[in-house]
């Protein structure tokens, strides 16, 4: 069987390794339950995401 091609995050000359998937727990103001905020951010902005 042929292997499937896996898409990577490519934007111009930056490759997928310059991005990180970050997950933050946030308390919902409506219900009080915790929700997870997931984003793909550049490695330079990881600390800013958690502030």
C-alpha positions as CSV (number, residue, x, y, z in Angstrom):
1,X,0.0,0.0,0.0
2,X,1.1,3.5,-0.7
3,X,1.9,5.8,2.3
4,X,-0.3,8.8,2.8
5,X,1.3,12.2,2.5
6,X,1.1,14.1,5.8
7,X,0.7,17.9,5.5
8,X,3.0,20.1,7.6
9,X,2.6,23.6,8.6
10,X,4.5,25.6,6.0
11,X,4.2,29.4,5.6
12,X,6.8,30.7,3.2
13,X,10.2,29.8,4.4
14,X,9.2,28.9,8.0
15,X,8.6,25.2,8.6
16,X,6.3,23.4,11.0
17,X,9.0,23.1,13.6
18,X,8.9,26.8,14.3
19,X,5.3,26.4,15.7
20,X,4.1,24.8,19.0
21,X,0.7,23.6,20.0
22,X,-0.2,25.2,23.3
23,X,-3.1,24.3,25.5
24,X,-4.4,26.5,28.3
25,X,-7.2,25.7,30.8
26,X,-9.6,28.6,31.1
27,X,-12.5,28.9,33.5
28,X,-15.8,29.6,31.6
29,X,-17.5,32.7,33.0
30,X,-20.9,31.4,32.0
31,X,-20.9,27.9,33.6
32,X,-17.8,27.9,35.8
33,X,-16.5,24.8,34.1
34,X,-13.0,24.6,32.7
35,X,-12.5,24.7,29.0
36,X,-9.3,24.1,27.0
37,X,-8.0,26.9,24.7
38,X,-5.8,25.2,22.0
39,X,-3.8,27.2,19.5
40,X,-0.8,26.8,17.2
41,X,1.6,29.7,17.9
42,X,5.1,30.5,16.8
43,X,7.8,29.4,19.3
44,X,8.6,33.1,20.0
45,X,5.0,33.8,21.2
46,X,4.6,30.8,23.6
47,X,5.3,32.8,26.8
48,X,3.0,35.6,25.7
49,X,0.1,33.1,25.1
50,X,0.3,32.0,28.8
51,X,0.3,35.5,30.2
